[in-house]
Amino acid sequence: PMSAMDPTMRIGKQVEECLRVHTDLSAQERRQRALQALRDVDLPNAEEVYQKYPHQMSGGMRQRILLVQALLGSPKVLLLDEPTAGLDPEERIRIRNYISAIATERIVLLATHVVSDVESIAEEILLLRKGQLIARDTPAALVDQTRPFVSELLCLPEELPQIQNQYRISNISQYGSQLLLRLVGPNLPPPCFPDIRVGLDEVYLYFMNWK
C-alpha cells in the first residue's frame, strides 16, 4: 500500500535502506544502485526524485518506487496486493507493463479486483470464494468454460428494471434507442448477435455465483 513509504524520509534514502539490508554495497555503491533502480522504472530526473519526499510524488510514481524497493532483494516470489488501485489509466498501464517485464525472472502473485490487470498479464488465474479455491486455470480456459453461460439481449430502457431482477448483467451499452445487455448465468435467452465477447468480468460473475 501507499502508506508503506515513510513520509518523513527522502525517497533515495528509503531505497538505499533496502540495499543496506539486502546487500554488502558501500554507501557510494548503494547510492548509484538506487539511482539506477529509479531510472529502471522510468522515473524522470532520478536525481531530483532521490531528494523528494513521498507526498511530492504521484500515486503511480509511489507505486513504482515501492516495486523498486521490493525487487532490490532479488525475491524469487513477489506478492502484489492491488498494485494499480486508485491509479489513472496511463499509470495503470505503465505498472502493468512493468509487472509483465519483471515476471519473466520470478513468480509474481497478483491479488486484485481490477479485471483488466489480470487479463493483460496473468498466465494463470486462481479464483477464491470465502477463502476457498473454486477455479484455477489459464484466462483462455476460464473464458471457454464461461462462454455457454453468456448471452446478449436488446431491450428498451423502461424494460431494464424487470430484466435486472431476472438476470445477472455484466455490461450495459447504448445501441441506438435501445440498450444492449450482456447477461451471465444459466437458462439465458438466445443471443441477439453472434460472436459475443466474453471476458473475465463474465468469468468472475459466473464462477462466483453458479460454480
JOLINLIN-V413668 format. One record per residue. N is the residue number from 1. RES is the residue in one small letter. NEAR is the number of other C-alpha atoms within 8 Angstrom. Layout:
N	RES	NEAR
N	RES	NEAR
This chain:
1	p	5
2	m	7
3	s	5
4	a	6
5	m	8
6	d	8
7	p	8
8	t	5
9	m	8
10	r	12
11	i	12
12	g	13
13	k	9
14	q	11
15	v	12
16	e	11
17	e	8
18	c	11
19	l	14
20	r	10
21	v	6
22	h	8
23	t	7
24	d	6
25	l	9
26	s	6
27	a	6
28	q	7
29	e	8
30	r	12
31	r	10
32	q	8
33	r	8
34	a	12
35	l	12
36	q	9
37	a	9
38	l	12
39	r	10
40	d	7
41	v	10
42	d	6
43	l	10
44	p	6
45	n	6
46	a	11
47	e	7
48	e	7
49	v	11
50	y	11
51	q	9
52	k	11
53	y	11
54	p	11
55	h	6
56	q	6
57	m	9
58	s	7
59	g	9
60	g	12
61	m	9
62	r	11
63	q	12
64	r	10
65	i	11
66	l	10
67	l	8
68	v	12
69	q	10
70	a	10
71	l	8
72	l	10
73	g	10
74	s	6
75	p	9
76	k	7
77	v	8
78	l	10
79	l	8
80	l	9
81	d	8
82	e	10
83	p	10
84	t	13
85	a	6
86	g	5
87	l	9
88	d	7
89	p	6
90	e	6
91	e	10
92	r	11
93	i	8
94	r	8
95	i	13
96	r	12
97	n	8
98	y	9
99	i	9
100	s	9
101	a	7
102	i	8
103	a	9
104	t	7
105	e	6
106	r	10
107	i	9
108	v	9
109	l	8
110	l	10
111	a	8
112	t	10
113	h	5
114	v	9
115	v	9
116	s	6
117	d	11
118	v	11
119	e	9
120	s	7
121	i	9
122	a	10
123	e	6
124	e	8
125	i	11
126	l	9
127	l	9
128	l	9
129	r	8
130	k	4
131	g	5
132	q	6
133	l	9
134	i	10
135	a	9
136	r	9
137	d	9
138	t	10
139	p	12
140	a	6
141	a	8
142	l	10
143	v	12
144	d	8
145	q	7
146	t	12
147	r	8
148	p	6
149	f	11
150	v	14
151	s	13
152	e	13
153	l	11
154	l	9
155	c	10
156	l	9
157	p	7
158	e	5
159	e	8
160	l	9
161	p	7
162	q	7
163	i	8
164	q	9
165	n	6
166	q	6
167	y	9
168	r	9
169	i	10
170	s	11
171	n	7
172	i	9
173	s	7
174	q	8
175	y	7
176	g	5
177	s	6
178	q	10
179	l	13
180	l	12
181	l	13
182	r	12
183	l	14
184	v	15
185	g	11
186	p	5
187	n	5
188	l	10
189	p	6
190	p	6
191	p	8
192	c	8
193	f	6
194	p	5
195	d	4
196	i	8
197	r	4
198	v	11
199	g	7
200	l	10
201	d	9
202	e	12
203	v	12
204	y	9
205	l	11
206	y	13
207	f	10
208	m	8
209	n	6
210	w	6
211	k	6
